[in-house]
Structure formats: C-alpha cells, structure tokens
C-alpha cells in the first residue's frame, strides 16, 4: 500500500473540479494507494512525475522513500509549463529541509 500526501495546491485544484470530475481523480488516486497501479505516467526528472489523463488533466507528484508519494499540484496540459515549474520549486523546498 502506498501512502498519499496532498499539498494545499493540489487540494485547491481538486476542489475546483466538478463533483463528477473529483470522483474520477479520487478513483485513480485510490488505485495508486491500494493497488500501486499508477496508469499513464511520465517522469519529468528531478524526482518529479505526472499522472496523465486523456482529457488533458495532469497531477504532478514526487516519491518520498519507497511507499510514499506527494501529490503536489494538479492542472491541465495547456498550463503544464507553469505547473511543472511550481512543482520543481516545491520539490527543492522539500529536499533542502
């Protein structure tokens, strides 16, 4: 089982989705947590990876140790450059403390 930690930025993004959209995202996160099945992902280097959906959603995350991940921020493909920069800043803060 994988332990999931959520940042405030991720939760803000999630809460801005419709209830139906939130259910889809939460179901995927639940599969990661319980079954360790990540689905469509892409590594972005420097301890950062993204969960990808066909509709363009992205959730950026980082692994901490063996069985723990932090969901850093969510967004859409057309905002990905900004979101990746923000996620890298979060990771730098995390690794320097």
C-alpha positions in Angstrom: 0.0 0.0 0.0 1.3 3.5 -0.9 0.8 6.4 1.5 -0.5 9.5 -0.2 0.2 13.1 0.9 -1.6 16.0 -0.7 -0.4 19.6 -0.8 -2.8 22.6 -0.4 -2.1 23.5 -4.1 -3.3 20.0 -5.2 -6.4 20.2 -2.9 -7.3 23.6 -4.3 -7.1 22.3 -7.8 -9.2 19.2 -6.9 -11.8 21.3 -5.2 -12.2 23.5 -8.3 -13.3 20.4 -10.3 -16.9 19.4 -10.5 -18.0 16.6 -8.2 -18.1 14.1 -11.1 -14.5 15.1 -12.1 -13.4 14.8 -8.5 -14.7 11.2 -8.4 -12.6 10.3 -11.4 -9.4 11.8 -9.9 -10.0 10.3 -6.5 -10.7 6.8 -8.0 -7.3 7.0 -9.8 -5.6 8.1 -6.6 -7.3 5.2 -4.7 -6.0 2.7 -7.3 -2.5 4.1 -6.7 -2.9 3.9 -2.9 -4.4 0.4 -2.7 -3.2 -1.4 -5.8 0.0 0.5 -6.6 -1.3 1.0 -10.1 -0.4 4.4 -11.5 -1.7 4.2 -15.0 -0.5 6.7 -17.6 2.5 8.5 -16.1 5.6 10.3 -17.4 8.8 11.0 -15.5 9.9 14.6 -15.6 13.2 14.3 -13.9 14.4 15.7 -10.6 12.1 13.5 -8.5 9.0 14.7 -10.4 6.5 12.8 -12.5 3.0 13.4 -13.8 -0.2 11.4 -13.9 -1.9 12.0 -17.2 -5.5 11.7 -18.3 -6.7 11.7 -22.0 -8.8 14.9 -21.3 -5.6 16.8 -20.6 -5.6 16.8 -16.8 -2.2 16.4 -15.1 -1.3 15.7 -11.5 2.3 16.3 -10.6 3.8 14.1 -7.9 7.0 13.2 -6.2 8.1 9.9 -4.5 9.3 10.1 -0.9 11.1 6.9 0.0 9.7 3.6 -1.2 6.0 3.7 -0.5 5.0 7.4 -0.1 4.1 10.0 -2.7 3.2 13.6 -2.5 0.6 15.0 -4.9 2.0 18.5 -5.5 -0.3 20.2 -7.9 -3.0 19.5 -10.5 -3.6 21.3 -13.7 -4.3 20.9 -17.4 -1.9 20.1 -20.3 -2.1 23.7 -21.6 -0.8 25.0 -18.2 1.8 22.4 -17.8 4.9 24.6 -18.2 3.8 26.8 -15.3 2.7 23.8 -13.2 6.0 21.9 -13.7 8.0 25.0 -12.6 5.8 25.3 -9.5 6.2 21.6 -8.7 10.0 21.8 -9.1 10.1 24.7 -6.6 8.1 22.6 -4.1 10.5 19.7 -4.5 13.5 21.9 -4.0 12.0 23.2 -0.7 11.2 19.6 0.3 14.7 18.3 -0.3 16.5 21.2 1.3 14.7 20.9 4.7 
